[in-house]
Amino acid sequence: MGILSWVLFGLLAGVIARGIMPGKQNMGMFMTIITGVAGALVGGAISTALGFGKVTGFNIYSVAIATAGAVAVLFAFYKIRACKQF
């Protein structure tokens, strides 16, 4: 996939992940794209390690993997941020 494809894919996965996560996320479009791309990398690495497959392009399976990874990235980010506030 080209860089524009990764940006659009990251935006799609990030928006879906933000919709799934409860609460308000104070982040702009750039951080949503970064979250989606990071989610695709994390989700792809975990699913490849478990033998389920990898992110290969714009298909429903890859979007599901990237979205699950983006939810995990958001969850980890908010847990780390909550620990820093104490």
All heavy atoms as a GROMACS GRO file, in nm:
protein
  618
    1MET      N    1   0.085  -0.118   0.000
    1MET     CA    2   0.000   0.000   0.000
    1MET      C    3   0.090   0.124   0.000
    1MET      O    4   0.193   0.127   0.064
    1MET     CB    5  -0.088   0.002   0.125
    1MET     CG    6  -0.200  -0.099   0.121
    1MET     SD    7  -0.332  -0.083   0.244
    1MET     CE    8  -0.254  -0.042   0.394
    2GLY      N    9   0.043   0.227  -0.068
    2GLY     CA   10   0.115   0.353  -0.071
    2GLY      C   11   0.087   0.436   0.053
    2GLY      O   12   0.004   0.401   0.138
    3ILE      N   13   0.156   0.548   0.064
    3ILE     CA   14   0.143   0.633   0.182
    3ILE      C   15   0.001   0.690   0.194
    3ILE      O   16  -0.053   0.698   0.304
    3ILE     CB   17   0.249   0.745   0.182
    3ILE    CG1   18   0.251   0.821   0.314
    3ILE    CG2   19   0.227   0.842   0.068
    3ILE    CD1   20   0.311   0.746   0.426
    4LEU      N   21  -0.060   0.726   0.083
    4LEU     CA   22  -0.197   0.778   0.088
    4LEU      C   23  -0.294   0.671   0.134
    4LEU      O   24  -0.388   0.698   0.211
    4LEU     CB   25  -0.238   0.835  -0.048
    4LEU     CG   26  -0.375   0.902  -0.054
    4LEU    CD1   27  -0.381   1.019   0.043
    4LEU    CD2   28  -0.404   0.950  -0.194
    5SER      N   29  -0.271   0.549   0.091
    5SER     CA   30  -0.356   0.437   0.135
    5SER      C   31  -0.344   0.416   0.285
    5SER      O   32  -0.443   0.391   0.353
    5SER     CB   33  -0.319   0.309   0.061
    5SER     OG   34  -0.341   0.322  -0.076
    6TRP      N   35  -0.220   0.424   0.338
    6TRP     CA   36  -0.201   0.408   0.482
    6TRP      C   37  -0.270   0.521   0.560
    6TRP      O   38  -0.326   0.497   0.667
    6TRP     CB   39  -0.052   0.403   0.517
    6TRP     CG   40   0.004   0.267   0.505
    6TRP    CD1   41   0.079   0.218   0.403
    6TRP    CD2   42  -0.012   0.159   0.598
    6TRP    NE1   43   0.111   0.087   0.427
    6TRP    CE2   44   0.057   0.048   0.546
    6TRP    CE3   45  -0.078   0.146   0.720
    6TRP    CZ2   46   0.062  -0.073   0.612
    6TRP    CZ3   47  -0.073   0.024   0.785
    6TRP    CH2   48  -0.004  -0.083   0.732
    7VAL      N   49  -0.265   0.642   0.507
    7VAL     CA   50  -0.331   0.754   0.574
    7VAL      C   51  -0.483   0.733   0.578
    7VAL      O   52  -0.546   0.748   0.683
    7VAL     CB   53  -0.294   0.888   0.505
    7VAL    CG1   54  -0.382   1.001   0.554
    7VAL    CG2   55  -0.148   0.920   0.528
    8LEU      N   56  -0.541   0.697   0.465
    8LEU     CA   57  -0.685   0.673   0.460
    8LEU      C   58  -0.724   0.552   0.546
    8LEU      O   59  -0.826   0.554   0.616
    8LEU     CB   60  -0.732   0.653   0.317
    8LEU     CG   61  -0.723   0.777   0.227
    8LEU    CD1   62  -0.759   0.741   0.084
    8LEU    CD2   63  -0.812   0.887   0.279
    9PHE      N   64  -0.644   0.447   0.541
    9PHE     CA   65  -0.670   0.327   0.620
    9PHE      C   66  -0.660   0.360   0.769
    9PHE      O   67  -0.742   0.316   0.850
    9PHE     CB   68  -0.570   0.218   0.582
    9PHE     CG   69  -0.603   0.083   0.635
    9PHE    CD1   70  -0.706   0.010   0.581
    9PHE    CD2   71  -0.530   0.028   0.738
    9PHE    CE1   72  -0.736  -0.115   0.629
    9PHE    CE2   73  -0.560  -0.096   0.787
    9PHE     CZ   74  -0.663  -0.169   0.732
   10GLY      N   75  -0.556   0.438   0.807
   10GLY     CA   76  -0.541   0.480   0.946
   10GLY      C   77  -0.655   0.567   0.993
   10GLY      O   78  -0.702   0.554   1.106
   11LEU      N   79  -0.702   0.656   0.906
   11LEU     CA   80  -0.815   0.741   0.942
   11LEU      C   81  -0.940   0.658   0.965
   11LEU      O   82  -1.011   0.677   1.064
   11LEU     CB   83  -0.840   0.846   0.833
   11LEU     CG   84  -0.956   0.941   0.856
   11LEU    CD1   85  -0.930   1.026   0.980
   11LEU    CD2   86  -0.975   1.030   0.735
   12LEU      N   87  -0.966   0.563   0.877
   12LEU     CA   88  -1.083   0.477   0.891
   12LEU      C   89  -1.077   0.395   1.020
   12LEU      O   90  -1.171   0.393   1.099
   12LEU     CB   91  -1.097   0.384   0.770
   12LEU     CG   92  -1.212   0.283   0.774
   12LEU    CD1   93  -1.345   0.356   0.772
   12LEU    CD2   94  -1.200   0.188   0.657
   13ALA      N   95  -0.964   0.329   1.044
   13ALA     CA   96  -0.949   0.247   1.164
   13ALA      C   97  -0.953   0.333   1.290
   13ALA      O   98  -1.012   0.295   1.392
   13ALA     CB   99  -0.819   0.168   1.159
   14GLY      N  100  -0.892   0.451   1.286
   14GLY     CA  101  -0.892   0.541   1.402
   14GLY      C  102  -1.029   0.593   1.436
   14GLY      O  103  -1.067   0.600   1.553
   15VAL      N  104  -1.106   0.629   1.335
   15VAL     CA  105  -1.242   0.680   1.359
   15VAL      C  106  -1.330   0.570   1.417
   15VAL      O  107  -1.407   0.594   1.511
   15VAL     CB  108  -1.301   0.738   1.228
   15VAL    CG1  109  -1.451   0.760   1.240
   15VAL    CG2  110  -1.232   0.866   1.191
   16ILE      N  111  -1.321   0.450   1.363
   16ILE     CA  112  -1.401   0.339   1.416
   16ILE      C  113  -1.360   0.308   1.560
   16ILE      O  114  -1.444   0.287   1.647
   16ILE     CB  115  -1.388   0.215   1.326
   16ILE    CG1  116  -1.450   0.242   1.189
   16ILE    CG2  117  -1.455   0.094   1.391
   16ILE    CD1  118  -1.422   0.133   1.087
   17ALA      N  119  -1.229   0.307   1.587
   17ALA     CA  120  -1.181   0.279   1.723
   17ALA      C  121  -1.226   0.385   1.821
   17ALA      O  122  -1.265   0.354   1.935
   17ALA     CB  123  -1.029   0.267   1.723
   18ARG      N  124  -1.222   0.512   1.780
   18ARG     CA  125  -1.270   0.618   1.868
   18ARG      C  126  -1.418   0.606   1.895
   18ARG      O  127  -1.466   0.641   2.003
   18ARG     CB  128  -1.240   0.754   1.807
   18ARG     CG  129  -1.092   0.791   1.818
   18ARG     CD  130  -1.063   0.926   1.760
   18ARG     NE  131  -1.136   1.028   1.835
   18ARG     CZ  132  -1.144   1.154   1.795
   18ARG    NH1  133  -1.088   1.192   1.683
   18ARG    NH2  134  -1.210   1.242   1.867
   19GLY      N  135  -1.495   0.555   1.798
   19GLY     CA  136  -1.638   0.533   1.819
   19GLY      C  137  -1.666   0.417   1.914
   19GLY      O  138  -1.765   0.418   1.985
   20ILE      N  139  -1.577   0.318   1.914
   20ILE     CA  140  -1.595   0.202   2.001
   20ILE      C  141  -1.556   0.234   2.145
   20ILE      O  142  -1.625   0.192   2.238
   20ILE     CB  143  -1.512   0.083   1.949
   20ILE    CG1  144  -1.570   0.033   1.817
   20ILE    CG2  145  -1.505  -0.030   2.052
   20ILE    CD1  146  -1.485  -0.072   1.748
   21MET      N  147  -1.448   0.308   2.163
   21MET     CA  148  -1.400   0.338   2.299
   21MET      C  149  -1.497   0.432   2.370
   21MET      O  150  -1.540   0.532   2.312
   21MET     CB  151  -1.262   0.405   2.293
   21MET     CG  152  -1.149   0.310   2.262
   21MET     SD  153  -1.118   0.188   2.388
   21MET     CE  154  -1.053   0.289   2.518
   22PRO      N  155  -1.530   0.401   2.495
   22PRO     CA  156  -1.618   0.491   2.569
   22PRO      C  157  -1.545   0.617   2.612
   22PRO      O  158  -1.423   0.620   2.621
   22PRO     CB  159  -1.659   0.407   2.691
   22PRO     CG  160  -1.548   0.311   2.708
   22PRO     CD  161  -1.494   0.283   2.572
   23GLY      N  162  -1.620   0.721   2.637
   23GLY     CA  163  -1.561   0.847   2.683
   23GLY      C  164  -1.528   0.938   2.567
   23GLY      O  165  -1.545   0.905   2.450
   24LYS      N  166  -1.477   1.055   2.602
   24LYS     CA  167  -1.443   1.154   2.501
   24LYS      C  168  -1.292   1.152   2.478
   24LYS      O  169  -1.215   1.160   2.571
   24LYS     CB  170  -1.486   1.293   2.548
   24LYS     CG  171  -1.461   1.401   2.447
   24LYS     CD  172  -1.511   1.534   2.494
   24LYS     CE  173  -1.482   1.636   2.386
   24LYS     NZ  174  -1.510   1.770   2.430
   25GLN      N  175  -1.255   1.141   2.352
   25GLN     CA  176  -1.114   1.147   2.316
   25GLN      C  177  -1.084   1.284   2.259
   25GLN      O  178  -1.142   1.324   2.160
   25GLN     CB  179  -1.079   1.039   2.211
   25GLN     CG  180  -1.089   0.898   2.262
   25GLN     CD  181  -1.227   0.840   2.246
   25GLN    OE1  182  -1.304   0.884   2.161
   25GLN    NE2  183  -1.260   0.743   2.328
   26ASN      N  184  -0.995   1.355   2.324
   26ASN     CA  185  -0.958   1.489   2.279
   26ASN      C  186  -0.838   1.477   2.185
   26ASN      O  187  -0.724   1.497   2.226
   26ASN     CB  188  -0.924   1.579   2.398
   26ASN     CG  189  -1.045   1.610   2.482
   26ASN    OD1  190  -1.154   1.622   2.429
   26ASN    ND2  191  -1.027   1.619   2.612
   27MET      N  192  -0.865   1.444   2.061
   27MET     CA  193  -0.758   1.436   1.963
   27MET      C  194  -0.811   1.480   1.828
   27MET      O  195  -0.929   1.464   1.798
   27MET     CB  196  -0.699   1.295   1.956
   27MET     CG  197  -0.796   1.186   1.914
   27MET     SD  198  -0.724   1.023   1.890
   27MET     CE  199  -0.662   0.983   2.048
   28GLY      N  200  -0.722   1.535   1.750
   28GLY     CA  201  -0.760   1.582   1.618
   28GLY      C  202  -0.748   1.474   1.513
   28GLY      O  203  -0.724   1.356   1.543
   29MET      N  204  -0.761   1.516   1.388
   29MET     CA  205  -0.756   1.421   1.278
   29MET      C  206  -0.617   1.358   1.264
   29MET      O  207  -0.605   1.240   1.236
   29MET     CB  208  -0.796   1.489   1.147
   29MET     CG  209  -0.808   1.392   1.032
   29MET     SD  210  -0.880   1.452   0.880
   29MET     CE  211  -0.799   1.604   0.850
   30PHE      N  212  -0.511   1.436   1.284
   30PHE     CA  213  -0.376   1.383   1.272
   30PHE      C  214  -0.351   1.271   1.374
   30PHE      O  215  -0.297   1.166   1.339
   30PHE     CB  216  -0.273   1.496   1.289
   30PHE     CG  217  -0.132   1.449   1.278
   30PHE    CD1  218  -0.080   1.414   1.154
   30PHE    CD2  219  -0.051   1.438   1.390
   30PHE    CE1  220   0.050   1.369   1.142
   30PHE    CE2  221   0.079   1.394   1.380
   30PHE     CZ  222   0.130   1.359   1.255
   31MET      N  223  -0.391   1.293   1.497
   31MET     CA  224  -0.372   1.189   1.600
   31MET      C  225  -0.463   1.069   1.576
   31MET      O  226  -0.427   0.956   1.609
   31MET     CB  227  -0.395   1.246   1.741
   31MET     CG  228  -0.281   1.331   1.790
   31MET     SD  229  -0.121   1.246   1.785
   31MET     CE  230  -0.146   1.116   1.902
   32THR      N  231  -0.579   1.091   1.517
   32THR     CA  232  -0.667   0.980   1.481
   32THR      C  233  -0.600   0.893   1.374
   32THR      O  234  -0.604   0.770   1.381
   32THR     CB  235  -0.802   1.033   1.431
   32THR    OG1  236  -0.861   1.113   1.534
   32THR    CG2  237  -0.896   0.920   1.395
   33ILE      N  238  -0.536   0.957   1.276
   33ILE     CA  239  -0.465   0.883   1.172
   33ILE      C  240  -0.348   0.807   1.232
   33ILE      O  241  -0.328   0.688   1.202
   33ILE     CB  242  -0.418   0.978   1.060
   33ILE    CG1  243  -0.538   1.034   0.984
   33ILE    CG2  244  -0.321   0.908   0.965
   33ILE    CD1  245  -0.504   1.147   0.889
   34ILE      N  246  -0.272   0.871   1.318
   34ILE     CA  247  -0.158   0.806   1.383
   34ILE      C  248  -0.206   0.687   1.466
   34ILE      O  249  -0.144   0.579   1.465
   34ILE     CB  250  -0.080   0.906   1.472
   34ILE    CG1  251  -0.019   1.015   1.387
   34ILE    CG2  252   0.025   0.836   1.555
   34ILE    CD1  253   0.083   0.969   1.287
   35THR      N  254  -0.316   0.703   1.538
   35THR     CA  255  -0.372   0.593   1.617
   35THR      C  256  -0.414   0.477   1.528
   35THR      O  257  -0.388   0.361   1.559
   35THR     CB  258  -0.492   0.642   1.699
   35THR    OG1  259  -0.450   0.749   1.783
   35THR    CG2  260  -0.552   0.531   1.782
   36GLY      N  261  -0.478   0.507   1.416
   36GLY     CA  262  -0.520   0.402   1.324
   36GLY      C  263  -0.404   0.328   1.260
   36GLY      O  264  -0.405   0.206   1.249
   37VAL      N  265  -0.301   0.401   1.219
   37VAL     CA  266  -0.183   0.337   1.159
   37VAL      C  267  -0.110   0.253   1.264
   37VAL      O  268  -0.069   0.139   1.237
   37VAL     CB  269  -0.090   0.442   1.096
   37VAL    CG1  270   0.042   0.380   1.054
   37VAL    CG2  271  -0.157   0.507   0.976
   38ALA      N  272  -0.095   0.307   1.386
   38ALA     CA  273  -0.032   0.230   1.493
   38ALA      C  274  -0.116   0.106   1.525
   38ALA      O  275  -0.061  -0.002   1.551
   38ALA     CB  276  -0.016   0.316   1.618
   39GLY      N  277  -0.247   0.121   1.523
   39GLY     CA  278  -0.336   0.007   1.546
   39GLY      C  279  -0.321  -0.099   1.439
   39GLY      O  280  -0.324  -0.219   1.468
   40ALA      N  281  -0.303  -0.057   1.314
   40ALA     CA  282  -0.282  -0.153   1.206
   40ALA      C  283  -0.152  -0.229   1.226
   40ALA      O  284  -0.145  -0.350   1.204
   40ALA     CB  285  -0.282  -0.082   1.072
   41LEU      N  286  -0.048  -0.158   1.269
   41LEU     CA  287   0.080  -0.224   1.294
   41LEU      C  288   0.072  -0.320   1.412
   41LEU      O  289   0.118  -0.434   1.404
   41LEU     CB  290   0.189  -0.120   1.317
   41LEU     CG  291   0.223  -0.031   1.197
   41LEU    CD1  292   0.319   0.079   1.238
   41LEU    CD2  293   0.280  -0.114   1.084
   42VAL      N  294   0.013  -0.275   1.522
   42VAL     CA  295  -0.001  -0.360   1.640
   42VAL      C  296  -0.094  -0.477   1.613
   42VAL      O  297  -0.061  -0.593   1.644
   42VAL     CB  298  -0.052  -0.276   1.761
   42VAL    CG1  299  -0.093  -0.365   1.877
   42VAL    CG2  300   0.053  -0.177   1.805
   43GLY      N  301  -0.209  -0.449   1.556
   43GLY     CA  302  -0.304  -0.556   1.526
   43GLY      C  303  -0.249  -0.656   1.426
   43GLY      O  304  -0.268  -0.777   1.439
   44GLY      N  305  -0.177  -0.606   1.325
   44GLY     CA  306  -0.115  -0.695   1.227
   44GLY      C  307  -0.008  -0.783   1.287
   44GLY      O  308   0.002  -0.902   1.256
   45ALA      N  309   0.073  -0.726   1.377
   45ALA     CA  310   0.178  -0.804   1.442
   45ALA      C  311   0.119  -0.912   1.532
   45ALA      O  312   0.164  -1.027   1.531
   45ALA     CB  313   0.269  -0.712   1.524
   46ILE      N  314   0.016  -0.876   1.608
   46ILE     CA  315  -0.046  -0.974   1.699
   46ILE      C  316  -0.118  -1.083   1.621
   46ILE      O  317  -0.104  -1.202   1.652
   46ILE     CB  318  -0.143  -0.902   1.797
   46ILE    CG1  319  -0.062  -0.817   1.895
   46ILE    CG2  320  -0.228  -1.003   1.872
   46ILE    CD1  321  -0.147  -0.728   1.982
   47SER      N  322  -0.194  -1.045   1.518
   47SER     CA  323  -0.268  -1.147   1.443
   47SER      C  324  -0.174  -1.237   1.362
   47SER      O  325  -0.202  -1.355   1.346
   47SER     CB  326  -0.371  -1.082   1.350
   47SER     OG  327  -0.308  -1.012   1.245
   48THR      N  328  -0.062  -1.183   1.314
   48THR     CA  329   0.036  -1.265   1.245
   48THR      C  330   0.102  -1.362   1.342
   48THR      O  331   0.122  -1.480   1.310
   48THR     CB  332   0.142  -1.178   1.176
   48THR    OG1  333   0.076  -1.092   1.083
   48THR    CG2  334   0.244  -1.262   1.103
   49ALA      N  335   0.134  -1.314   1.462
   49ALA     CA  336   0.196  -1.400   1.563
   49ALA      C  337   0.103  -1.512   1.607
   49ALA      O  338   0.148  -1.623   1.636
   49ALA     CB  339   0.240  -1.317   1.683
   50LEU      N  340  -0.027  -1.483   1.611
   50LEU     CA  341  -0.124  -1.584   1.651
   50LEU      C  342  -0.168  -1.673   1.535
   50LEU      O  343  -0.243  -1.768   1.554
   50LEU     CB  344  -0.247  -1.517   1.713
   50LEU     CG  345  -0.223  -1.446   1.846
   50LEU    CD1  346  -0.349  -1.374   1.892
   50LEU    CD2  347  -0.175  -1.543   1.953
   51GLY      N  348  -0.124  -1.641   1.414
   51GLY     CA  349  -0.155  -1.723   1.297
   51GLY      C  350  -0.285  -1.691   1.229
   51GLY      O  351  -0.334  -1.769   1.148
   52PHE      N  352  -0.344  -1.574   1.257
   52PHE     CA  353  -0.472  -1.538   1.195
   52PHE      C  354  -0.455  -1.468   1.061
   52PHE      O  355  -0.548  -1.460   0.984
   52PHE     CB  356  -0.552  -1.446   1.288
   52PHE     CG  357  -0.598  -1.514   1.412
   52PHE    CD1  358  -0.561  -1.466   1.536
   52PHE    CD2  359  -0.678  -1.627   1.407
   52PHE    CE1  360  -0.603  -1.529   1.652
   52PHE    CE2  361  -0.721  -1.690   1.522
   52PHE     CZ  362  -0.682  -1.641   1.644
   53GLY      N  363  -0.342  -1.412   1.034
   53GLY     CA  364  -0.319  -1.340   0.911
   53GLY      C  365  -0.263  -1.203   0.939
   53GLY      O  366  -0.227  -1.172   1.052
   54LYS      N  367  -0.255  -1.121   0.834
   54LYS     CA  368  -0.199  -0.988   0.852
   54LYS      C  369  -0.280  -0.885   0.773
   54LYS      O  370  -0.367  -0.920   0.695
   54LYS     CB  371  -0.053  -0.986   0.808
   54LYS     CG  372  -0.031  -1.035   0.668
   54LYS     CD  373   0.117  -1.044   0.640
   54LYS     CE  374   0.138  -1.109   0.504
   54LYS     NZ  375   0.276  -1.125   0.472
   55VAL      N  376  -0.247  -0.758   0.796
   55VAL     CA  377  -0.313  -0.649   0.725
   55VAL      C  378  -0.256  -0.645   0.584
   55VAL      O  379  -0.137  -0.623   0.564
   55VAL     CB  380  -0.290  -0.514   0.797
   55VAL    CG1  381  -0.349  -0.400   0.719
   55VAL    CG2  382  -0.347  -0.519   0.938
   56THR      N  383  -0.340  -0.670   0.484
   56THR     CA  384  -0.292  -0.680   0.346
   56THR      C  385  -0.346  -0.573   0.254
   56THR      O  386  -0.300  -0.560   0.143
   56THR     CB  387  -0.331  -0.818   0.287
   56THR    OG1  388  -0.472  -0.834   0.296
   56THR    CG2  389  -0.262  -0.930   0.360
   57GLY      N  390  -0.444  -0.498   0.294
   57GLY     CA  391  -0.501  -0.394   0.207
   57GLY      C  392  -0.638  -0.356   0.254
   57GLY      O  393  -0.677  -0.383   0.367
   58PHE      N  394  -0.712  -0.290   0.168
   58PHE     CA  395  -0.847  -0.248   0.202
   58PHE      C  396  -0.945  -0.363   0.185
   58PHE      O  397  -1.003  -0.382   0.079
   58PHE     CB  398  -0.892  -0.130   0.115
   58PHE     CG  399  -0.847   0.002   0.166
   58PHE    CD1  400  -0.742   0.067   0.106
   58PHE    CD2  401  -0.911   0.062   0.273
   58PHE    CE1  402  -0.700   0.191   0.152
   58PHE    CE2  403  -0.871   0.184   0.320
   58PHE     CZ  404  -0.764   0.250   0.260
   59ASN      N  405  -0.961  -0.442   0.288
   59ASN     CA  406  -1.066  -0.543   0.293
   59ASN      C  407  -1.120  -0.546   0.435
   59ASN      O  408  -1.062  -0.489   0.526
   59ASN     CB  409  -1.016  -0.681   0.246
   59ASN     CG  410  -0.898  -0.730   0.324
   59ASN    OD1  411  -0.890  -0.714   0.445
   59ASN    ND2  412  -0.804  -0.792   0.254
   60ILE      N  413  -1.233  -0.609   0.455
   60ILE     CA  414  -1.301  -0.605   0.584
   60ILE      C  415  -1.219  -0.671   0.694
   60ILE      O  416  -1.219  -0.626   0.808
   60ILE     CB  417  -1.445  -0.666   0.574
   60ILE    CG1  418  -1.527  -0.634   0.698
   60ILE    CG2  419  -1.439  -0.814   0.550
   60ILE    CD1  420  -1.564  -0.490   0.710
   61TYR      N  421  -1.145  -0.776   0.660
   61TYR     CA  422  -1.063  -0.846   0.758
   61TYR      C  423  -0.950  -0.755   0.807
   61TYR      O  424  -0.923  -0.748   0.927
   61TYR     CB  425  -1.008  -0.974   0.696
   61TYR     CG  426  -0.933  -1.062   0.793
   61TYR    CD1  427  -1.001  -1.130   0.893
   61TYR    CD2  428  -0.796  -1.077   0.784
   61TYR    CE1  429  -0.934  -1.210   0.982
   61TYR    CE2  430  -0.728  -1.156   0.872
   61TYR     CZ  431  -0.796  -1.223   0.972
   61TYR     OH  432  -0.729  -1.301   1.061
   62SER      N  433  -0.885  -0.685   0.716
   62SER     CA  434  -0.776  -0.596   0.754
   62SER      C  435  -0.827  -0.477   0.835
   62SER      O  436  -0.762  -0.433   0.930
   62SER     CB  437  -0.703  -0.546   0.630
   62SER     OG  438  -0.636  -0.652   0.566
   63VAL      N  439  -0.943  -0.426   0.800
   63VAL     CA  440  -1.002  -0.315   0.876
   63VAL      C  441  -1.036  -0.362   1.018
   63VAL      O  442  -1.013  -0.289   1.115
   63VAL     CB  443  -1.126  -0.257   0.805
   63VAL    CG1  444  -1.199  -0.157   0.893
   63VAL    CG2  445  -1.086  -0.192   0.675
   64ALA      N  446  -1.086  -0.483   1.032
   64ALA     CA  447  -1.118  -0.536   1.166
   64ALA      C  448  -0.992  -0.553   1.250
   64ALA      O  449  -0.991  -0.520   1.369
   64ALA     CB  450  -1.191  -0.670   1.152
   65ILE      N  451  -0.885  -0.604   1.190
   65ILE     CA  452  -0.759  -0.620   1.262
   65ILE      C  453  -0.704  -0.484   1.303
   65ILE      O  454  -0.661  -0.465   1.418
   65ILE     CB  455  -0.656  -0.696   1.175
   65ILE    CG1  456  -0.698  -0.842   1.159
   65ILE    CG2  457  -0.516  -0.688   1.235
   65ILE    CD1  458  -0.613  -0.919   1.060
   66ALA      N  459  -0.704  -0.389   1.211
   66ALA     CA  460  -0.652  -0.255   1.240
   66ALA      C  461  -0.736  -0.185   1.346
   66ALA      O  462  -0.682  -0.117   1.434
   66ALA     CB  463  -0.647  -0.172   1.113
   67THR      N  464  -0.867  -0.202   1.341
   67THR     CA  465  -0.955  -0.139   1.440
   67THR      C  466  -0.932  -0.200   1.578
   67THR      O  467  -0.925  -0.127   1.677
   67THR     CB  468  -1.102  -0.154   1.398
   67THR    OG1  469  -1.119  -0.092   1.270
   67THR    CG2  470  -1.194  -0.088   1.498
   68ALA      N  471  -0.919  -0.331   1.586
   68ALA     CA  472  -0.891  -0.396   1.714
   68ALA      C  473  -0.757  -0.349   1.769
   68ALA      O  474  -0.743  -0.322   1.890
   68ALA     CB  475  -0.892  -0.548   1.698
   69GLY      N  476  -0.658  -0.336   1.683
   69GLY     CA  477  -0.529  -0.284   1.727
   69GLY      C  478  -0.537  -0.140   1.772
   69GLY      O  479  -0.474  -0.101   1.870
   70ALA      N  480  -0.616  -0.058   1.702
   70ALA     CA  481  -0.631   0.082   1.740
   70ALA      C  482  -0.705   0.096   1.874
   70ALA      O  483  -0.672   0.183   1.954
   70ALA     CB  484  -0.705   0.159   1.632
   71VAL      N  485  -0.802   0.009   1.898
   71VAL     CA  486  -0.870   0.009   2.029
   71VAL      C  487  -0.770  -0.027   2.138
   71VAL      O  488  -0.768   0.035   2.246
   71VAL     CB  489  -0.991  -0.087   2.029
   71VAL    CG1  490  -1.043  -0.110   2.169
   71VAL    CG2  491  -1.101  -0.033   1.940
   72ALA      N  492  -0.684  -0.124   2.112
   72ALA     CA  493  -0.581  -0.162   2.210
   72ALA      C  494  -0.483  -0.047   2.234
   72ALA      O  495  -0.443  -0.021   2.348
   72ALA     CB  496  -0.507  -0.287   2.162
   73VAL      N  497  -0.446   0.024   2.128
   73VAL     CA  498  -0.355   0.138   2.142
   73VAL      C  499  -0.422   0.249   2.223
   73VAL      O  500  -0.360   0.306   2.313
   73VAL     CB  501  -0.311   0.189   2.003
   73VAL    CG1  502  -0.244   0.325   2.013
   73VAL    CG2  503  -0.219   0.090   1.936
   74LEU      N  504  -0.547   0.280   2.194
   74LEU     CA  505  -0.620   0.381   2.272
   74LEU      C  506  -0.634   0.341   2.418
   74LEU      O  507  -0.615   0.422   2.508
   74LEU     CB  508  -0.759   0.405   2.212
   74LEU     CG  509  -0.768   0.497   2.092
   74LEU    CD1  510  -0.911   0.499   2.039
   74LEU    CD2  511  -0.725   0.637   2.128
   75PHE      N  512  -0.666   0.214   2.442
   75PHE     CA  513  -0.681   0.166   2.579
   75PHE      C  514  -0.549   0.180   2.656
   75PHE      O  515  -0.547   0.231   2.769
   75PHE     CB  516  -0.726   0.020   2.579
   75PHE     CG  517  -0.746  -0.039   2.715
   75PHE    CD1  518  -0.859  -0.008   2.788
   75PHE    CD2  519  -0.652  -0.124   2.770
   75PHE    CE1  520  -0.877  -0.061   2.915
   75PHE    CE2  521  -0.669  -0.177   2.896
   75PHE     CZ  522  -0.782  -0.145   2.969
   76ALA      N  523  -0.439   0.139   2.594
   76ALA     CA  524  -0.308   0.150   2.659
   76ALA      C  525  -0.271   0.296   2.682
   76ALA      O  526  -0.219   0.332   2.789
   76ALA     CB  527  -0.202   0.081   2.574
   77PHE      N  528  -0.300   0.382   2.585
   77PHE     CA  529  -0.269   0.523   2.599
   77PHE      C  530  -0.342   0.586   2.716
   77PHE      O  531  -0.284   0.658   2.796
   77PHE     CB  532  -0.303   0.596   2.469
   77PHE     CG  533  -0.285   0.745   2.477
   77PHE    CD1  534  -0.159   0.800   2.479
   77PHE    CD2  535  -0.395   0.829   2.485
   77PHE    CE1  536  -0.142   0.939   2.486
   77PHE    CE2  537  -0.380   0.966   2.494
   77PHE     CZ  538  -0.253   1.021   2.494
   78TYR      N  539  -0.471   0.556   2.729
   78TYR     CA  540  -0.549   0.615   2.838
   78TYR      C  541  -0.513   0.556   2.973
   78TYR      O  542  -0.520   0.624   3.074
   78TYR     CB  543  -0.698   0.606   2.810
   78TYR     CG  544  -0.738   0.704   2.703
   78TYR    CD1  545  -0.789   0.661   2.581
   78TYR    CD2  546  -0.721   0.841   2.722
   78TYR    CE1  547  -0.822   0.751   2.482
   78TYR    CE2  548  -0.754   0.931   2.623
   78TYR     CZ  549  -0.803   0.886   2.504
   78TYR     OH  550  -0.834   0.976   2.406
   79LYS      N  551  -0.475   0.430   2.979
   79LYS     CA  552  -0.430   0.371   3.106
   79LYS      C  553  -0.296   0.432   3.149
   79LYS      O  554  -0.276   0.461   3.267
   79LYS     CB  555  -0.416   0.219   3.093
   79LYS     CG  556  -0.547   0.147   3.091
   79LYS     CD  557  -0.621   0.170   3.221
   79LYS     CE  558  -0.752   0.098   3.222
   79LYS     NZ  559  -0.829   0.121   3.343
   80ILE      N  560  -0.205   0.452   3.055
   80ILE     CA  561  -0.076   0.515   3.088
   80ILE      C  562  -0.097   0.660   3.130
   80ILE      O  563  -0.037   0.707   3.227
   80ILE     CB  564   0.020   0.505   2.968
   80ILE    CG1  565   0.062   0.360   2.947
   80ILE    CG2  566   0.142   0.595   2.986
   80ILE    CD1  567   0.136   0.334   2.818
   81ARG      N  568  -0.185   0.731   3.060
   81ARG     CA  569  -0.212   0.868   3.094
   81ARG      C  570  -0.280   0.881   3.230
   81ARG      O  571  -0.254   0.974   3.305
   81ARG     CB  572  -0.299   0.934   2.987
   81ARG     CG  573  -0.300   1.085   2.999
   81ARG     CD  574  -0.364   1.147   2.881
   81ARG     NE  575  -0.506   1.165   2.913
   81ARG     CZ  576  -0.595   1.211   2.829
   81ARG    NH1  577  -0.561   1.239   2.708
   81ARG    NH2  578  -0.719   1.226   2.866
   82ALA      N  579  -0.365   0.785   3.265
   82ALA     CA  580  -0.433   0.787   3.396
   82ALA      C  581  -0.333   0.763   3.508
   82ALA      O  582  -0.345   0.823   3.615
   82ALA     CB  583  -0.543   0.684   3.400
   83CYS      N  584  -0.233   0.680   3.485
   83CYS     CA  585  -0.132   0.654   3.588
   83CYS      C  586  -0.042   0.775   3.609
   83CYS      O  587   0.007   0.796   3.719
   83CYS     CB  588  -0.046   0.533   3.549
   83CYS     SG  589  -0.135   0.378   3.560
   84LYS      N  590  -0.018   0.853   3.506
   84LYS     CA  591   0.067   0.971   3.518
   84LYS      C  592   0.001   1.082   3.597
   84LYS      O  593   0.069   1.167   3.653
   84LYS     CB  594   0.104   1.025   3.379
   84LYS     CG  595   0.217   0.953   3.315
   84LYS     CD  596   0.249   1.006   3.176
   84LYS     CE  597   0.280   1.152   3.177
   84LYS     NZ  598   0.321   1.202   3.045
   85GLN      N  599  -0.131   1.082   3.606
   85GLN     CA  600  -0.200   1.190   3.676
   85GLN      C  601  -0.191   1.178   3.826
   85GLN      O  602  -0.214   1.274   3.896
   85GLN     CB  603  -0.346   1.194   3.631
   85GLN     CG  604  -0.362   1.238   3.488
   85GLN     CD  605  -0.507   1.237   3.443
   85GLN    OE1  606  -0.595   1.195   3.517
   85GLN    NE2  607  -0.532   1.283   3.322
   86PHE      N  608  -0.158   1.061   3.878
   86PHE     CA  609  -0.152   1.045   4.023
   86PHE      C  610  -0.020   1.087   4.078
   86PHE      O  611   0.079   1.093   4.054
   86PHE     CB  612  -0.180   0.901   4.062
   86PHE     CG  613  -0.323   0.864   4.040
   86PHE    CD1  614  -0.358   0.771   3.944
   86PHE    CD2  615  -0.424   0.922   4.113
   86PHE    CE1  616  -0.490   0.736   3.923
   86PHE    CE2  617  -0.556   0.889   4.094
   86PHE     CZ  618  -0.588   0.794   3.998
   0.00000   0.00000   0.00000
